[in-house]
């Protein structure tokens, strides 16, 4: 994600500096190119703005990137009208389970039998985390 911030920020800086015909880089006596002080300040400002936008929209971005699970559900014969809700619901459950500490993971997995299995399957299909362990290293099923 950091590489994405940097690339987007550099591109935005080029566009910004270009509108003023202001050089954004300088070359030192050894031939090394670096941003001017003004350009570096603007780069940092742009990078912060882009990071805030991406963080704010991370859930949306994650929800729209669930192509494997959608294809899997479609191949199972699930109606196309239900696939979006199912894939979003599975993502939200999986995401919540990934954030739990051992104690809460144990409480949830013991109370809702099969939830860890569903989230594990989602993780496998989406090529994401798919193992959920307790503090003793035992996997929840």
C-alpha positions as CSV (number, residue, x, y, z in Angstrom):
1,X,0.0,0.0,0.0
2,X,2.9,2.4,0.8
3,X,4.2,2.0,-2.8
4,X,0.7,3.0,-4.1
5,X,0.8,6.1,-1.9
6,X,4.2,7.1,-3.2
7,X,3.4,6.5,-6.8
8,X,0.1,8.4,-6.6
9,X,1.7,11.3,-4.7
10,X,4.6,11.6,-7.2
11,X,2.2,11.7,-10.1
12,X,0.0,14.3,-8.3
13,X,3.1,16.4,-7.6
14,X,4.1,16.3,-11.3
15,X,0.7,17.6,-12.2
16,X,0.6,20.2,-9.5
17,X,4.1,21.6,-10.2
18,X,3.6,21.4,-14.0
19,X,0.8,23.9,-13.8
20,X,3.2,26.6,-12.5
21,X,6.1,25.7,-14.8
22,X,8.1,25.2,-11.6
23,X,10.9,22.7,-11.4
24,X,10.2,20.0,-8.9
25,X,13.6,18.5,-8.8
26,X,17.2,19.6,-8.5
27,X,20.4,17.8,-9.4
28,X,23.4,18.1,-7.0
29,X,27.1,18.2,-7.9
30,X,27.3,14.4,-7.9
31,X,24.4,14.1,-10.4
32,X,21.8,12.9,-7.8
33,X,18.3,14.1,-8.4
34,X,16.0,15.1,-5.5
35,X,12.9,17.2,-4.9
36,X,13.2,20.9,-4.2
37,X,12.2,22.0,-0.7
38,X,8.8,23.3,-2.0
39,X,8.2,20.2,-4.0
40,X,9.1,17.9,-1.0
41,X,6.6,19.9,1.2
42,X,3.9,19.6,-1.5
43,X,4.7,15.9,-2.0
44,X,4.3,15.2,1.7
45,X,1.0,17.2,1.8
46,X,-0.3,15.2,-1.3
47,X,0.8,11.9,0.2
48,X,-1.0,12.6,3.5
49,X,-4.2,13.5,1.6
50,X,-4.0,10.4,-0.6
51,X,-3.4,8.2,2.4
52,X,-6.4,9.7,4.2
53,X,-8.6,9.1,1.2
54,X,-7.5,5.5,0.8
55,X,-7.8,4.7,4.5
56,X,-11.3,6.3,4.5
57,X,-12.3,4.1,1.5
58,X,-10.4,0.9,2.4
59,X,-13.6,-1.0,3.3
60,X,-15.1,0.0,-0.1
61,X,-11.9,-0.9,-1.9
62,X,-11.8,-4.3,-0.2
63,X,-15.5,-5.0,-0.9
64,X,-15.0,-4.3,-4.6
65,X,-11.9,-6.6,-4.9
66,X,-13.7,-9.8,-4.0
67,X,-13.7,-11.3,-7.5
68,X,-12.7,-14.8,-6.6
69,X,-15.5,-15.4,-4.1
70,X,-18.0,-13.9,-6.5
71,X,-16.9,-16.3,-9.2
72,X,-16.9,-19.2,-6.7
73,X,-20.5,-18.4,-5.6
74,X,-21.6,-18.1,-9.2
75,X,-20.0,-21.5,-10.0
76,X,-21.9,-23.0,-7.1
77,X,-25.1,-21.9,-8.8
78,X,-26.0,-19.0,-6.4
79,X,-28.3,-16.6,-8.0
80,X,-26.5,-13.5,-9.4
81,X,-28.8,-11.2,-7.5
82,X,-27.5,-12.7,-4.2
83,X,-23.8,-12.9,-4.9
84,X,-22.9,-9.3,-4.0
85,X,-24.6,-9.5,-0.6
86,X,-23.1,-12.9,0.2
87,X,-19.6,-11.9,-0.8
88,X,-19.8,-8.6,1.2
89,X,-21.2,-10.4,4.2
90,X,-18.4,-13.1,4.1
91,X,-15.8,-10.4,3.7
92,X,-17.1,-8.4,6.7
93,X,-17.2,-11.6,8.9
94,X,-13.8,-12.7,7.8
95,X,-12.4,-9.2,8.4
96,X,-13.9,-9.0,11.9
97,X,-12.6,-12.5,12.8
98,X,-9.0,-11.5,11.6
99,X,-9.0,-8.6,14.1
100,X,-10.0,-10.6,17.2
101,X,-7.5,-11.4,19.9
102,X,-7.3,-15.0,21.2
103,X,-9.9,-14.6,24.0
104,X,-12.5,-13.0,21.8
105,X,-11.8,-15.3,18.9
106,X,-12.4,-18.3,21.2
107,X,-15.6,-16.8,22.5
108,X,-17.0,-16.2,19.0
109,X,-15.8,-19.5,17.5
110,X,-17.3,-21.5,20.4
111,X,-20.6,-19.6,20.3
112,X,-21.0,-19.6,16.5
113,X,-20.0,-23.1,15.4
114,X,-18.8,-23.2,11.8
115,X,-18.1,-19.5,11.5
116,X,-14.3,-20.1,11.5
117,X,-14.8,-22.7,8.8
118,X,-16.7,-20.3,6.6
119,X,-14.2,-17.5,7.1
120,X,-11.3,-20.0,6.4
121,X,-13.0,-21.0,3.1
122,X,-13.4,-17.3,2.2
123,X,-9.7,-16.7,3.0
124,X,-8.6,-19.6,0.9
125,X,-10.7,-18.6,-2.1
126,X,-9.6,-14.9,-1.9
127,X,-6.0,-15.9,-1.2
128,X,-5.9,-14.1,2.1
129,X,-5.4,-15.2,5.7
130,X,-7.4,-18.3,6.4
131,X,-6.1,-19.9,9.6
132,X,-7.6,-19.0,13.0
133,X,-5.7,-20.3,16.0
134,X,-6.2,-20.0,19.8
135,X,-3.4,-19.1,22.2
136,X,-2.3,-22.8,22.3
137,X,-1.8,-22.9,18.6
138,X,-5.0,-25.0,18.0
139,X,-6.9,-24.1,14.9
140,X,-10.5,-23.2,15.1
141,X,-12.8,-25.1,12.8
